Amino acid sequence: MKYVYIVFTTLLFIYSKPSFSSSDNRVPPVLRIGTMDLRPYGWRDKTKVKHGIIFEMNEELGKRLGLPYVNKVIPFKRLIKLLEDGSIDIISAQAHEEVLSVGEKLEVQFEIDVIAGTRKNSNIKSIQDFKGKHLVYHRSASYKELEGLPSRIIYVNGYRQALGFLHKNRHADAAIFSEPAYYYWMKDMGLSRKDFGNVIMITPNKKQWIFVRKDLNIELKNKIKETVKEIYKEDLYKNLLVKYGKN
């Protein structure tokens, strides 16, 4: 009788222990990670091989969690919809209202600077030097730090176009970029810092967060949170910034 009791107690402990492989339908059999399709953060080349700063950071997260996973590169608007309907478990995003409404903000993945690249020989050294100048913005972008300063804002459809405009058009004094995009497109277009003027900090340390679907298993969420913290401390983002163009 005593032996039977010990066996029963042991089995009860084993089967009541929290596990990612439980039958809880909030634990996906394959963890579904979404990376936004935007260079240099995530993209597929002509041979369908995936690249990008966020893609590689998400890959590292998937590997360390020790679960089967897929890491898909998807346009950002669609990522939000997939997170909302539960077709994606994890995405990387800034804390925009549309993402906050559909996902749970879990942990900071990295911090990104917003900068201005300036025209060569423009002699721009600070934000105040933008007063009365012509600036190039990504379409639909706005920057409270620059409100009331430029005399003209030129809107373009992408960062590659912004850099080309800044390089070739003598009427553009500066263009606003996320830091990774500035250096990536400079390298991709065969340009260098010598082709431009000073780099001006606009907004430092904008937080990029890991979001998860709201009904994800609590033990899994905690594991993701701790793993993201671990990767953050290792400064993987800065290493990838160099890999994708900054030198």
N, C-alpha and C positions, 0 to 999 in steps of 0.2 A: 504493500500500500504506500509506504514511504517513498519507494522508487517511482511509482506511478505519479505521485504528487510532484516530485522533483522534475520529472520529464514534462508534465503538464505546465508547471510554472515556467520552465525554460522556453517551451514553445510559445507560451503566451507573451513572454518578453520579446522574443524574436519577431513575432508577427505584429506586435503593437508598436515596434520601433519605427519612427518616421523614415520614409524612403522615397527617393525620386521615382522609383520604379513601381510605386503603388498603383492601385486601380483607379485612383482619383483622376477624373477626366480633366482636371486642371493641370496635370502633368503631361505634356505632349510626348508621344513616343519618339518623335524627332523634334528637337528644338529649332524653331524657325526664326532666323535672324534676318532682318532687312537692312540693307545699306542703300542710301540714296544714290541715284544715278546722276552724278554730277562730278566732272573732273575738277580738282584732283582728289575728290573724296571717294568716288567709286565709279567704275566703268568697266566695260568689256572691250577688249581690243578686237581686231579683225579675225583673230583665231578663237574668239570666245573666252580667252583667258581674262580673269578678273584682276583688277588693280585698284589702288587708291588708299589714301591715308585711313579713312574710316573703315574701308573694307578690311584692311590688314589689322586694325585694332579690334574689329568685330571677330575676325578669324581667331585672334589670340584669345579673346574671351570664350569663344566656342570651344577651343581646344582645352582650355584650363578647367572648364566646367565638367569635363569628363562624361558628357552625354553625346549621343548621336545628334548631329546638327546639320542644317543647311544654311548658307549665307547667300541670299539672293540680292542682286543689284536691281533696284526698282525705282521708277520716278517717284519723287517725294510725295506728291499729292496722293498717289495710289498707296504708298506706304501707310499714310495716316488712315485711309479707309480700311486697309487690311488689318491694322492694329485694332481699329474700332470693332470690326466684325469677328475678331479672334483668329484670323487666318495667318497672322504674324505674331510672334511672342515678344520680340525685342527689336527696338529701333534706336538709332542715335539721332538726336535732334536738339536744337535750342528750345528753350521753354516758351514757345509760342502758344497763344491761347488755343489754337485749333488742336494742338497736340495734347495740351493739358486736359482738354475736354474729353479725350478718348483713351488716354493712357495714364499710367502711374509713373511719375518722375521718381527715379530710383537713386541714381548716384551720378556725380560729375565724371564724365569720361576723359575730357581734356578741356583746356581753355584756349581760346583762339583770339588773336588780335585783329582788329580792323585798322587798316593802314591806308595812307595815301601815297601813291607813287607820283613823283613830280617830273615835269618836263626838264630835260637837260638844260643847264644854264638858267633856270628860272629863278634861282636864288631864294626859293621858299624854304624857310627854316622852322616855322611853327604854324599852328592852326590859324593864328591871327593874320598871317601873311596871305591867307586865302581871300581876304577881303577884296572885293572887286574883281576877283579872278574868274576864269571859266573852268568849271569842274565837270568831270565825266562820272556819271553814276550808272550802276546796274539798274535796269528798268524797275520801277516800283520801289526802289530803295529810298530811304530818308535817314538823315543823321542829325540828331538834335544838337550835337556839338558844333555843327556847321551852319545852323539856321541863321539866316540874315547876312551871311558873309559873302558867298559867291554872287557875282552879277549875272551869271548865266550857268544853268545846269544842262548838260548834254546827256540824254539818256540813251543807253545802248542795250542790246539784248543779251550780252554775255561778257565775261571777264576777258576772253581772248580779244574780242572786239574793242573793249576798253583799253587794253594795253596797246593794240595796234593804233588806235586813235591817238593815244598819248605820244606814241613814238613818231608818228608821221604828220600830225596836224599841229602846226605851230600856234593855233588859237586855243588849244587845250593846255591849261596850266598844270592840272593834276587830275588823277583818277583814283577813285576809292575802291579798295579791294579787301577781301579777307586775305590775310597774310599768305596762306598756302597757295591761293590762286595767283597772286602776284608773281611769286617765284616759279611756280610750275609753268605758267604760260610764257614767262621770260625764257626759260630753258627750252620749252617746246618750240618757240619761234626763233631760236638761235640768237637771242639777245643777251645782254649782260647788264650789270649795274652801271657800267660805263656809258650806256646808252640813255641813262635817266639821271635825274637829280636826286635830292635827298628823299629819304623815306620818313614820313611824318606819322606819328601815332595818333589815331583818331579815338578808338575805343579799345583799351587793353582788357585782356582776360575775360572775354565773353564766354560764359559757360556752355559747354556742349554736354548734354545729359544722356544717360541711358534711360529710356522709357520701356516699360513692359505692359502687356495687357493687364487690365485691372483684376481679372479673376485668376491670375496665375497662382499656382501652389505657393504657399507662404514660405516653406522651407527652400524651395527653388529660388524664390525672390531674394531671400537672405543670402544664399550662395552666390547669386549673380552680383549682388551689392558688394559683398566682400571681395570678390574676384576683380570687379571693376576698380575698387580702391587699391588693390594690390598692383594692378597694371598702371594706374595713375602714378603711384609712387615711383615706379621704375622709369618714368619719363619717356615712354615709348613714342608719344606724340612728337616730341622734339627730334628724335632720331628719324622718324618718318618725314618730318618737315625737311630735313636735310636730304633724305633719299629722293624726295619728289621736287627738289629744285633749289632750296635755300643753301647757300654755301658761305 
